[in-house]
């Protein structure tokens, strides 16, 4: 067992949903997966070939007019409205990626792990998030945001000021995500990441069956292109 793997398996990390979130969104479900001993690279030829195959498949399944009628995308958009995010300006992740494909735009190329879970999100219509697990401290807590709190998301030039109706995720030291909208800059997966924590992001209207399928697809693609071993945390 490598040092990185040992560190990953020694972490006893729980995902806790606060009572205020449960009260507001009683049907919200989240799955967490650990993927250990990954080798993240800038790009991979096999992954690019798979991406092209998936893009061609997506173009036969959707068009821009019908996309808005997909039940999963409606569920995420409804959730966005309830947390104060305009889904016509900030599209839910899977929908945004599929819209890029249908408009003939290139998908973002970040690294093999991020690209793999983006493809899993496209394939399953489920929002996913990934963090460098070795940077997380203690348990993860999903809760309502504190009004005025600052959050620096990936790629942001300055922090966003939270209004208090957002759903956020924090570890025992800091915010790691505005759920399921943005992940924190300092928690992102890079080529130095050896252990990743994957969130399968549900919202009301998304069944546990769909979440478990997305977890399976994401772990299969990540381990296919990045190696390692994945498991759902029960």
PyMOL commands that set and color helices and strands:
alter all, ss='L'
color gray80, all
select helices_A, chain A and resi 3-10+19-24+45-61+64-67+71-82+93-102+112-124+133-135+185-187+208-226
alter helices_A, ss='H'
color red, helices_A
select strands_A, chain A and resi 15-17+30-36+127-132+140-144+150-151+160-161+167-170+175-179+182-183+195-201+229-233
alter strands_A, ss='S'
color yellow, strands_A
deselect
rebuild
show_as cartoon
